Amino acid sequence: SLRGSWRLGNGNGSVVLRGEVPGCVHTALHRRGLIQDPYYRFNDVMYRWISLDNWTYSRTFKTPFDIRKWQKVNLVFEGVDTVAQILINNITLGRTDNMFNRYSFDITSVIKEVNFVEVRFLSAVSYAAEQSRCHKAYSIPPACPPPVQKGECHANFIRKEQCSFSWDWGPSFPTQGIWKDVRIEAYNHYHLIYFSLTSFFVKSTQQWSLEIESIFDVVSSKPVAGLVTVNIPKLQTQQTFSVKLQPGEGSIVLLVNINKSSAVEAWWPNGHGKQTGYNMTTTFIMEAGYQIEKSSKAYFRTVELVQEPIPGSPGLSFYFRINGQPIFIKGSNWIPADSFQDRVTYDTLWLLLKSAADANMNALRVWGGGVYEQDEFYDICDEIGIMIWQDFMFACALYPTDKNYLESVRAEVSHQVRRLKSHPSIILWSGNNENEAAIASNWFSIPYADREVYIKDYVMLYVKNIREIVLTEDKSRPFIASSPTNGLESVKEGWLSQNPYDTHYGDTHFYDYSNDCWNWTVYPKTRFASEYGFQSWPSFSTIKKVSSTEDWSYTSNFSLHRQHHENGNDQMLQQLGHHFKLPQSTDPIKKFKDTIYLTQVMQAQCIKTETEFYRFSQSEIIKGEGHTMGALYWQLNDIWQAPSWASLEYGGKWKLLHYFAQNFFAPLLPVAYEDKDVLYIYGVSDLHVDHKLTLRVIVHTWSSLESVCTIAKDGVTVKAQSAVPIYRESINDLLERCRNCTRKSCVISFCLVGEGGLQSPMNHHFLSSLKDAVGLEKTQLTASVSQRDDIYIFVLQTTAIAPFVSLDVGSIKGRFSDNGFLMTEKKKVVVFYPWEPTSVEELEKSLTLTSLVDVV
């Protein structure tokens, strides 16, 4: 391994330091104290110079083996970010221009006992600009990001993390560095490069089989024969194959049939069963003598993307069947967890992914403007049952298709598919993010006469290249060319549909910041909602780490600087104004904190409304629309401390939205909506069997903790994996029955209760905007904290109804069992799960309790 300390220097030699590999220039400079935290205040703009310089990594190393004994020696880079010339002992081995590719250089003839390796980087910013200049035939938009993003231009001309040139939720840090492992490999005869396994269920024989693919570099000049033994002890399956490897890049594909008398446990998504994997050993004994033993885990699951006619509706369905079962997809969208990938550790990934699973999610979409995630990311998803919709790394842009570019992309795609296809968590490959829509809706104002060129490029890149490779490399899962897309309908229209947002086909992305988000009628009754969202600010403790006192107001230069979405801060206030009174405190810091709190309440309530709409639409068709089978909100995580659509802040702290997600994605949930003054309640279930339950409806006036009336409806059947209407009543009749009530003075709560402790979360329906609520009183909220084993118990008490009660313990890492709730009882117990050691004293000292009535 060549991990560890390298020498790092800039273009003219004025800056020289030690830099860790894997790593990048920014983190090296920061570690050595030569720059501040790049995320502090305005440093994203102050430190532009780093990305504009050309840096060189170098080191010497002693060869730890006798060179003469080995037929072949390679220098292997798992990831180079991005454009570099690679030299050893002053001899150029080659160049790199793709962050997502693996590079292997033959150094057999140039390696010595002591060697000097250099990686000479070229600024990604100047390279991208140069590539764009060289593309003379026609322009490939967009040239630059909008000014509000403070980004760099021509990201589409370089195979690099697209959002590292800036995005509407992230800064511009076009890094340089060796971002993954680098090593020397020496071998004789043959060497295993890729090893993958995919499972299939053969219907005719009712039997599972595994396809095992091994790709070798065969050094010998004639074929190498031998034996391969595959052993899965728990499934009483062992098979031996005779194989022959051809010189060059030789591959072996083996089909292993699983012993029929063994009961195979399938891999299921979170909430639908276990994530069983089987230990498997594959041993290669070739005539050349030495053997390779490969340990891996075999998972068994099938995936189908079902697109077929729906009775009573034009168009086609769009849903996933896992192991033959239709599964409603619940989750979010994943972006890179940091601008500097070397800061993303296993613990970072575990915390974020576990938080997704803990909020009842079963899926995430790895979005196409970031990176193909590290192996550990997919390992964790396999382990906890998070399904992955995997985009290829193309987003919100048109891309070139010249020979060199396509060659680079082809290498990237086959490398990534080979690397990742063994993971049962990945259920879909998708060619790009929003590029079909970009052409169809003409985002870049391309004159009609010139469209053909771009359509041809589009089909060339995603269909003739990416799709072809995916179909060759991986027959075990579906592929779509874009998102949003009309699926098979897009294919029929030559891969570019007239309207990729058509609710009768495929998936949709939907954003609307001007309409009132509590009004469910503005949302598309789509087959699959793969992106939708609203912004909020991260909590004060998160912002505090990267700002100073003068920044702590909603209209400060800092607040404007961090908002990378045009008019984003105003849009939040506008959305807030529909239902809440805006903070008016004369204390600027209190006003700022109140505003942050309200943006989080607003975001949580908006996405709750929209997600519940998608969930209750799963079993019905209305005017040809419905059968919604997926809800992936934008977005799960944050790349830095700034306002964004995320539900998890940078560092992993749960926003109120993430607590709400835990409830709105619950496996059993009653959902209410109003239509023409009639209240409807649906029973939504992801459970695998029908249940007879009791629906409890409780009405409170805002001014009292005593309920004014309760209704218990027994014997309500909630069907397995569906959404069924279980209650309807006109609001007038309901208010009439609960005599003290008007729309402004009362609120409705409801839940489902069954046998054996089966219970849904408590849900609520507001009859008016909370700014119009009558009877809300200032409340005394108190909490006492105690420790039990390694968790902490918060006992909350209130003297009046408290809407949106938020517990915040500042920068103490951990999460609560519930947060942002409507407190309608005197006492409530909330558990705190710490992510690092803390104490009762620390928690008491850091705790702030806020509810809506505290905002003035």
Secondary structure, 3 states (H helix, E strand, C coil): CCCEEEEEECCCCCCEEEEEECCCHHHHHHHCCCCCCCCCCCHHHHCHHHHHCCCEEEEEEECCCCHHHCCEEEEEECCCECCEEEEECCEEEEEECECCCCEEEECCCCCCCEEEEEEEECCHHHHHHHHHHHCCCCCCCCCCCCHHHCCCCCHHHCECCHHHEEECCEEECCCCECCCCEEEEEECCEEEEEEEEEEEEECCCCEEEEEEEEEEEECCCCCEEEEEEEEEHHHCEEEEEEEEECCEEEEEEEEEECCCCCCCCCECCCCCCCECCEEEEEEEEECCCCEEEEEEEECCCCEEEECCCECCECCCCCEEEECCEEECEEEEEECCCCCCHHHCCHHHHHHHHHHHHHCCCCEEEECCCCCCCCHHHHHHHHHHCCEEEEECCCECCCCCCCHHHHHHHHHHHHHHHHHHCCCCCEEEEECCECHHHHHHCCCCCCCHHHHHHHHHHHHHHHHHHHHHHHHHHCCCCCEECCECECCHHHHHCCCCCCCCCCCCCCEEEECCCCCCCCCHHHCCCCCCEEEECCCECCCHHHHHCCCCHHHCCCCCHHHHHHCCCCCHHHHHHHHHHCCCCCCCCCCHHHHHHHHHHHHHHHHHHHHHHHHHHHHHCCCCEECCEECCCEEEECCCCCCCCCCECCCECCCCCECHHHHHHHHHCCCEEEEEEEECCEEEEEEEECCCCCEEEEEEEEEEECCCCCEEEEEEEEEEEECCCEEEEEEEEEHHHHHHHCCCCCCCCEEEEEEEECHHHCECCCEEEECCCHHHCCCCCCCCCEEEEEEECCEEEEEEECCCCEEEEEEECCCCCEEECCCCEEECCCEEEEEEEECCCCCHHHHHHHCEEECHHHCC
